[in-house]
């Protein structure tokens, strides 16, 4: 009888794990642990052929669309007020070949920054117009991901060039311009929003 009770409990939690993956589209062991479900159930479901493993520690519902921007979707779920910025925004817009190991997010000066294992977050504090202007919204895996527009991302890279590197900022500007992703008016507007007009002026003038 005792074994039957244990089996029943395991079955219930296994069903809960399966339902969670179906609802979310994708999940990591940590997600189950936070809900009181043994994290190894994801691997059990995978071995039974009920879910797919799409990456290290990432499992997905077979019919779910898990994209290359999965980490951005997860970040948006956990930090709805955040805006994808800097290296992660460059990557999203295809303006760099770098693949950052963290999701770079901009949040308000006093915004709450959760500590999570996945995705790894690189929190940056933006304020005023630099936080709210030139934000795009993109649907990713059923989640609205907020990302700074290409011109704003370039200006941010100049503003935070001590973090991302001056060469990264200059190369992003050139790639953005050559790829006709922005207009000069957009670049100037972004430079003013970020208070980088004087810094970016010689680079912008060299483009025309």
N, C-alpha and C positions, 0 to 999 in steps of 0.2 A: 504493500500500500504506500509506504514511504517513497519508494522509487517512482511510483505512479504520480505522486504529488510533485516530485522534483521534475519529472518529465513534463508534466503539465505546465509548471512555472517556466521551464526552459522554452517550451513551445510557444507560450504566450509572449515571452520577451523576444524570441526569434521572429515571431509575427510582427511585433512592434518594430524591430529593426528593419525588417523588409518593408513595412509600410512607410517608415521614415525615409528610406532610400527612394522609394517610389514617389513620395511627395516632394522631396527636395531635388531629386534628379541625381544627386551625388552626395557622398558623405565620407567622413574620415572617422577612424576609431574614436578620436576625441569627442566627436559629436554624440556618439552613443553613450560614452562614459558620463557626459554632462547630463544625460537623461536617465541614468541609473541602469543602463543596458550594458552588459559585458562587451567591451570593444572588440574582442576576438570573434564576435558573432558575424562581423562583416566578412572575415576570412572564411568562416563556415558557410555563409551564404554563397560566397564566390566559388568555393569548392563543390558546392551542390549545383552550380551552374545557374543560380537564380539571379545573380548580379554580375557585373563586369568589373574588372580591375583596370582602371585607365591610367594609373600612375602610381608612384610609390606612396602607399598609404591612402590612395584615393579610389573609392569604389563608386560605381554608377549604375543606375537603372538601365537595363539593356536598350531601351528605346529613348533614353534621354540624350539630348545633344550637349555633350561636354566639349567646350571649345578651348582654344589656346588661352583664352582670357578667363578661365575658370577661377583663378585666384582673385581676379578683380571682382567677379561676381560675389565670391565669398566675403571679400572685404566690404563690399557694399551692403551685404546682409548684416554684417556685424557693426559697421560704422556708417549708418545711413547719411549722416551729415558730412561725411568725408568726400573729398574730391580727389580723384587720381591726378597726381602731379609729377613733375620732374622726370626722372628716368622711366617710371612706369607709364607716364603719359607719352613720352617719346616712343616707347615700345609699342603702345597701343596705336599710335598714329603711323607706325612704320618709319620713324625718323632716326632709328638707331638699330644696330645689329646686336647691341648688348641685351642680355636677358637678365634683368635684376632679380636677385634671389628674394627680395622683399617687395612688398607693394608700398609704393611711396604715396602717402595720403596727406592732403592738406585739411586741417580742421581749425575751428576757431581758437583764439588764444586760451579760452577757458573751457574748451570742449573736452569731453571725457574720452580718454584713449584706453580702450580695453586691452588687457594683456592676454593674448591668445597664442596658441602654438601654431595654428594655421588659419589663414596665411600669415607669414611673418610681416609685420607692419613697420614701416619707417614713417613715423609721425612728424609732420612739419606744421608749425603754427603760422597761419596766415591771418591777416586782419583787414578790415575795411574793403575797399574795392578789389584789392589783390586777392581776397578770398572769394568774393561774390561775382566778379565780372568774368565774361567770356567762358562760361561753363556750358558744356554740351552734355546732353543726356543720350545714352546709347543702351538699347536692350541687349543684355547678355544673359543667356540661359534663364530667361524669364525674370530677370532682375534689372532694374534701372541703375546703370552705372554712370556716375557723374565724372566727367573728364574735362580738363581744361582744353580749350581749342588749341590747334597747332601754334598760332601766333603767340598766345598767352604762355604756352609751354616753353617756347623759345625764350621769351622774356624772363620767365621764372628761372630758367637755366642760367641766364646771365646774372640774375639777382643772387642766386645761390651757387655761383660758380666755384666758391670755396668748397662746396659739398660735392658737386657733380664734375667739376673740372672745367676750366676755361676752354680747353680744346673741344670738349663735348658741346658746350654752348655754341661755339662758332660753327662747328660742323653741322649741328642741328639747324642753325640759321641757313646755312648754305644749301643743305638738302631740302629744307622746306621751300626755299625760294626756287631752286632748280626744278623741283617737282611740281611747281605751280600750286602749292597747297595753300598759299596765302597771297594777299595783296600787300603792297607797300603801306597802304592806309591801315590795314589790320596790324601790321608789325609796329607802326608808329603808335597806334592806339594802345597796344599791349605794353610797349615800352613805357608809355606815360602812366598806365595803370600801375606798373611795377616800379615806377620812379627810376627807370633805367635809360631814359632818353639820352642823357649825356654820354653814358657808357656805350650804348649801342649805336649812337649816331655815326661814327666813322665806319662801322661795319655795314650799316644800312646804306650809307652813301656809296660804299664800294660795290653794291649790288646793281646800281643803275648807272 
